[in-house]
Amino acid sequence: MIKGLYSAVSAMVMNAARQQVLSHNIANLQTPGFKQVLTTVEDFMQNQSVYTSENSLNQSVDYIGTLGLGTQIGAEYIDFEQGALLDTGNPLDFALEGNGYFRVKTPDGNRYTRDGRFLRDADNTLVTIEGFQVLDDAGQAIQLPDGDISVGPDGALSVNGTAVAQLGIGVFANPDTDLQHTEGNLFTGPAASTSQDAPRVVQGYLEGSNANPSQLMTQLVEVARSYEAAQNIVRNQDELLGRTIASLGRIG
């Protein structure tokens, strides 16, 4: 009975965690370059470490039988699939078609992003919408003279037809393992590219979020129903436990 109560509670905790991740994805449906977070669900641990006073060692205790102990949230993964390209007409909006990430400089070090909403600050430096410097292929800030800006498919920046810089773009053979999400649309990873497959730079476009709104809403409803079902089980288990205790008390 107690095991059933714990299993139901573990399902509630797991679904609450899934709901937070889904809400995060939904909140970023309109964020350019956003990569949705995927979660996994797994059985509650079947082994645990215990302390024994006899030998003061941690030992593994195997549970007997196949009855599960509940569920728990598993590892989280970033879905690096490319989102749709959206036409903005803004000459400082850049999108990457294919595998690649813009290099930017933040107070915490260099980072990678697919968010190509760039601006020219008061010092004529190319920066992200958060104010982080966009870096060239040599890892330096990009200075843009006054004039019409254009960028080639290979990332070559020019102003009034004169070349001024080459966009710094990192390309990674295995983003799942090469990149780690830090915050917002930023990732940290190797200083050098691990792949030669250069992406195509598209001016006047932004990459949209790769999250699917209809799929997310369906998953959110499923999670809410699963949470409610587990909550009902907890309530029933609690009532049953109360009746059992009352019956045992009358017997005694």
N, C-alpha and C positions, 0 to 999 in steps of 0.2 A: 504493500500500500504506500509506504513511504517512498519506495523507488518510483512508483507511478507519479507521485507528487513531484519529485525531483525532476523526472523526465519531462513532465509538462512545463515546469518552470524553466528548464533549460531551453525548451522550444520558444517560450516567450522571450527570453533574453536574446536568443539567436535571431528571431524575427524582428525584434527591436533594433538590433544592430544592422540587419539587412535594410530596414526601413530608412535608417540614417544614410546609408550609402545611396539608396535609390533617390532619396530626397536631394542629396548632393548632386547627383547626375541631372535630375530634373531642374534644379536651380541653375545649371550651366548649359541648358539647351541652346541658349542664344549666345554663348561665349565662343568667339572664334578660336579655332584650333584646339578646343577642349577634347580630351580623351576620357571616355567614360571609365568608371571603376567597376570591375566585376568581382563578385564574391563567390565563395564556395561554401558548402555546408558539409560537415562531416560528423561521424559518430563521436559522442563524448568519449574521452580517452578511456581505453580499456585497461591501461596499465598506469600505475602511479608509483612514485617513490615514497617510501615510508621510513621512519626512523625507528630502529630497534635498540633497546637499552643493552641487549646482550653483547653485541659486537660494535655498536656505535657506527654502523655502516648503513648507507642507503641501499635498499634492496628493491627489486621490482616484484610487485605482487600481481599475479595473473588471476583475473576473475574467471570463475568457472561458469560454463554455459554460454548461450548465444543471446540471451536477453540483453537488449541495448540499455545503456544508461542515459540516453537522451541524445540531443544534438548540440553542436556548437558551431560558431562561425569559423570558417577555415581561412585560408590565405586569400588576400586581395590581389587582384591583377589589374593592370592597365591595358585597355583595349587600344592598340596602336593603329587600328584600321583608319584609313584616310576618310575624312568627311568630305561632303560635297563642296565644290568651289562656288562662292557667291560673288556676283558682279556688283562692285560698289562704285566703280568709276573714279575712285580716289587714287591719284598717282603715287601716294605713299602707302597704299595698302598692297602688301605682297603675299602671295600664297605659294606654297610648294606643292608641286604635283609629283608624287613619288616619295620615296624614302629620304628624309632629310630634315634637319632642324636648324633654325637660325641660332647663331651664337650671340649671346648678350652678356653684359657685365652687370652684376648686381653687387650690393654691399657685402654679400656672403661669398662672392666669387663668381666665376663664369658659369653660365647656365645655358640650357637649350630650350627652345620653344617653337611651336608651330603657329603661334599667334603673330600674324604679320601686320598688326595695326601700328604703323610707325609714324613718327612725327619729327619735325625739325624744330629743335628748341631754340632758345634765345641766342645760343652760341653757334647756331647752324650745325649742330651735331645731330646725327640721326639717332633717335631714341624710341623706345617702346612706349606704349600708352601709359605704363607705370613710371616712365622716366629713366629706365635702364638703357645704357648705351648699347647700340647695335654694333657688333664688331666686324671688322673685315677679315680677310683670309690670313692676315698676319697677327690677328688678335688685338688690333688697335681700333680706337673709336673712329667713326666715319664723319668727316667734315664735308658738308654740302654747300658749295657756293650758291648764291642766288641764281635762279634760273629754272628752266624746265627740266625736271628729273625723269630719266627713263632707265629701265633695267632690262638687260637681255635675259634670255632663257637660262644662260649659264651663271647669272647673278652679277654680271658686270654693270656697275652703276656709272651713269654719265649725266652731266648737266650741260644743257645746250649743245649736246653732241660731243662734249669733251669727257673722256674717261676720267673718273675721280677715285674709284675704289672697286673692290671685288667683295661682294657679300661673303662673310664667313659662314659656311654651312657645314654642319657635321652630319655625316652619313654613317649609319650603324647597321652592321649585318644582322644583329639580333637585339633589337630595341628592348625586348622583354628582359634580357639579362644585362645589356650594356647601360641602360638608363634607369634611374631611380627618381621617382616623383618627389619633389620637395614641397612646393606650395604653389597654389594657383595653377598657371599653365607652364610652370618651369620644371625642368628636369636637370639632374646632374649626371655626368657620365665621363667617359674617357676624354682626354685633352685632344686626341687625334681621332680621325675617322677610322672605322674598322671595315668600311666597304668602299668600293670604287664606283658604285652605282649612283651617280650624281642625279639629283632631282631637277625638274624644270621649274624655274621661277616665273610666276605669272603676275604681271603688274595690273593693279586695278581690281584685284580679286582678294577675297579672304576665304580661308578654309572654315567651313562651318563645323559645329560640334558633331561628333560621330555617334552621339546618343540618339536612339530612336524613341520619339515621344510616345507613340502608341504602345510600343513594347514596354516602356518604363511604366506607363499607367496600368497596363495589364499586370505587371509584376507587383506593383504597389498594392493593387486590389488583392492579389493572391496572398501577399504577405499579411495584409490586414485580416483576411479571413483565417489564415493559419494562426495568427496571434489570438484571435477571438476563440478559435476552437481549443487552443491550449489553455486559454484563460478559463473556459467552461470546465475543462478537465480538472484544473486546479480547484475550482469551486466544488465540483462533485467529490473529488478526493478528500477535500477538507471536511465536507459534510459527512462523508462515510467514516472518516477517522473519528469525528466527534461522536457519531452514533456508536461506534465500536467501543470507545472509551467509556461512554455512558453505560453500555451493556455490561462491560467487564466490571464496572463499579457496582452494579446491582448484584452481579453474581458473587462478588466478594462480600 
